[in-house]
Amino acid sequence: MIRRFSYAGSPAQIVFGAGSRNSVAEWIGKAGCRRALVLSTPHQRADAEALAVEIGPLACGVFAGAVMHTPVDVTETAMKVAADMRADCVVSLGGGSTIGLGKAIAYRTDLPQIVVPTTYAGSEVTPILGQTEAGRKTTVRDAKILPEIVIYDPTMTYGLPVSLSVTSGLNAMAHAIEALYARDRNPISSLMALEGLSAFKRSLPVIAESPEDADARGDALYGAWLCGSVLGTVGMALHHKICHTLGGSFDLPHAETHAVMLPHTAAFNAAAAAPELAAAAAIFGGSLGGGLWDFARAIGAPLSLKQFGLREEDLDRAAGIAVENPYWNPRPIDRDSIRQLLQDVWQGQRPAG
């Protein structure tokens, strides 16, 4: 019997296909805008400037200052640039850092957003903003945060290095795993989560071996859309809380932290949410945590937190921050269990669950 549920689909316009990045100017016009500020990280400045040239007279400038974890002071600087240039929309070209900046601007100004993802983060289809201030990362959910138009062009990911492709994909997969046991899950979100996991299970090993495989890149971007979409429709739990703690308080890299944590948080909840996770476990060989760890190792993903400079003496503080505000999780949490989980991840041990 299907249990009672509530489902609200995303109102975002999704444009998918090779070459679709050439339609950015068209979609700016369809959004009723005339002065687009193109956003990027410093690393992607040249790409952002090239896109601004392609957009032509509908582009009013480029702000290439996006950084990880969306610091509030960077957002404030970008908002001043947007005001000075009289921007009436933003075009976010890049991954989670740039998309986060665009969302932070929209949250404060309600400017329309057009996103051209170049990674598999999936945050472009969520109404969720994670931002950092005074060493703490907080999360906001609001309809203004959801980008209006997302242009998925697989050719935009061809240059994404294998290491970033792998961690970005595992980051997106974490959204799907948590969506399967979310309190407000529904049949549609679960179908999308499993389809997204399957897409990454197929595509990431191919990308690791043949980075320019067009079909695999398209399949991974399809998985990113699905996994990001479920993040936008249901609530998250332990995995995302810990990753926000590690990212915001210890400045660990976003996608890499999600990639390393995923097998362990999945194993932590595997018994408590066994019926909900059974189909996902089957995709990865029957043991979800161990299967995800084996998958991550096979595609060359990082496996321990100490690889990113987190010190063992930081684990006590991290565990304390992760449990200081109560939140729902299928398995009850306490400081000792989270401290042990973090120890296992720091050492890079294969989880048993």
HUWOUR-V522320 format. One line per field, one symbol per residue. ss: DSSP state (2 for helix, 1 for strand, 0 for the rest). psi: psi as a letter, one per 30 degrees, with the letter a starting at -180 (. if undefined). burial: + if it has 16 or more other C-alpha atoms within 10 Angstrom, else -. A space follows every 10 residues. Layout:
ss = ???
psi = ???
burial = ???
This chain:
ss = 0000000000 0011110002 2222222222 0000011111 1222222222 2222222211 1111110000 1222222222 2222000011 1111022222 2222222220 0111111000 0022200111 1110011111 1022200011 1102222000 0222222222 2222222222 0000002222 2222222222 2222222220 0002222222 2222222222 2220000222 2222222222 0002222222 2222222222 0002222222 2220000222 2222222200 0000222200 0222222222 2220000000 0000222222 2222222000 000
psi = kklklkkjlk gkkkjklkff ffgeeefeef fglfjkkkkl leegeeeeee eeeeebffkf akjhgklkgi keeeeeeeee eeeeghkglk jjjabeeeee eeeeeeeffg kkkkkjkgag efffglhkkk lkkhgkklkk kkeffkkekk jjjffffegj leeeeeeeee eeeeeeeeef gkeglleeee eeeeeeeeee eeeeeeeeei fgjeeeeeee eeeeeeeeee efflllbeee eeeeeeeefg hlkdeeeeee feeeeeeefe efheefgeee eeehgfjeee eeeeeeefgg llflfffggk keffeeeeee efgfjklkke kklleeeeee eeeeeefgkk lf.
burial = ---------+ -----+---+ +--++-++-- --++++++++ +--++--++- ++-++--+++ ++++++++++ ++--+--++- ++--+-++++ ++++++++++ +++++++--+ ++++++++++ ++++++++++ ++---++--- ---+++++++ ++++++++-+ -+--++++++ ++++++++++ ++-+++--++ -+++++++++ +-++++++-- ++-+-+++++ ++++++++++ ++++++++++ ++++++++++ ++-+++++++ ++++++++++ --+--+++-+ +-++--++++ ++++++--+- +++++----+ ----++-+++ +++-----++ --+-+--++- ++++++-+-+ +-+
